[in-house]
Every structure is written in structure tokens, then in C-alpha cells.
């Protein structure tokens, strides 16, 4: 079984500052993938970034980077230079890579509010 | 490249009725997964279809069912609706072979009254 824990129900950050959203996970699968999604109030889940468990380098996508610490089972999302449009719910998710399934397990999410 | 399309966007149904939701995945993607999102339970996996076969199922009652067509479009059906079925239903599209991608549609917001 897989489990994702996001301990921050809400985070506040000022525009142009960096923010880290925490995510820890638990799994018995030797190979897995970690995802971060953004969900604005409209409801759509927007894919942000992906990290494979065997990837040697931390993933980056524009202003998003994933701080992957495998030994600590953490996959924190770092957003640099926050923008007002970053205000949304953020979900961490994972899936096993060798099970043949594409099922994602999600955390409870973190609400990020960016102020001017 | 078109994204994941879910229809309808909004639905209001009465208890006891049934409902069918539709999901068209990204062209070339063969895996479609369905998730239910509620404020209390968060995001919960319903089922996954790959090449017209259900290959994984979440812990939901038999009132929830789905299918996938040869063009990879998927439908999910909920029969005998209950108030607790009110939720945002999200569909995810993946290639199915390289599970490093999972893109979602905008969701269908179902309200049961």
C-alpha cells in the first residue's frame, strides 16, 4: 500500500518569494513515481512536475523544482518567485512503476495563498 | 494536441437516479483512470481502464461502474444515486505504458439533491 502525507493544510507567501510545500510518502514498491499537481478553484488538476524514484537528479520545470530525498522519503515542491496566479491547492501523488497500473495515490493537499 | 475532455461539466441529479459521465483522453493515451474528490475524503481512486479492460479498481460499491471503448474514451456510471455521491469526478489520461505522465480533465461536478 502507498501513502502520501502533506502536513501543511495551508501556506501563505508573499509575491516573488520562494515557498516549499512538504510531502512525505511511504511505499513498499522499489520503483515509483512522484507527481505534483495544482488545482485552482475551477477544479482542474494541472500537472506540474514528475520525479522517478531512480532519477539521480531532482526534477525541475520552470519555476517548479522537486526536492527529492529518497532516504527520508520526502518529495517537497519548491516554487520560486511566487506569483498571484500560484494561489491554489497543491497535491502530491505517487504511483508504482512496475505494477502495471497507472493508479495515483494522493495526499490531502496544501492550500497556497500568495499575497501582493 | 487536445487535452482531456470531460462532459458534462456540471450535473444535478435526484437521489435514486443514475448518471453517466464521459471522458475523452489525450490522443494516443490508452489508460483512463477515474477519481472522486470530496471535501471530507479527498481524492479517491475509482477505477482504471486500459485498452478496454478494467485493470484496477478502488474500494467503491458496485453502484459505481465504468467502461472503455475502442477509441479509449471512457464512461463511468453511478446508479441509485445517494447524497454522498455529490463530488467532483476527475478523469486522468495516461499513455499506459510509460506511467510518467498523468493528465487530468476539468472534472464533472455532480450534485445529488
Interface residues (C-beta under 8 A of the other chain):
Chain A: X33 X35 X37 X42 X43 X44 X45 X46 X47 X50 X52 X91 X95 X97 X100 X101 X102 X103 X104 X105 X106 X107 X108 X109
Chain B: X31 X33 X35 X42 X43 X45 X48 X50 X55 X56 X58 X88 X90 X92 X94 X96 X99 X100 X101 X102 X103 X104 X105 X106 X107 X109
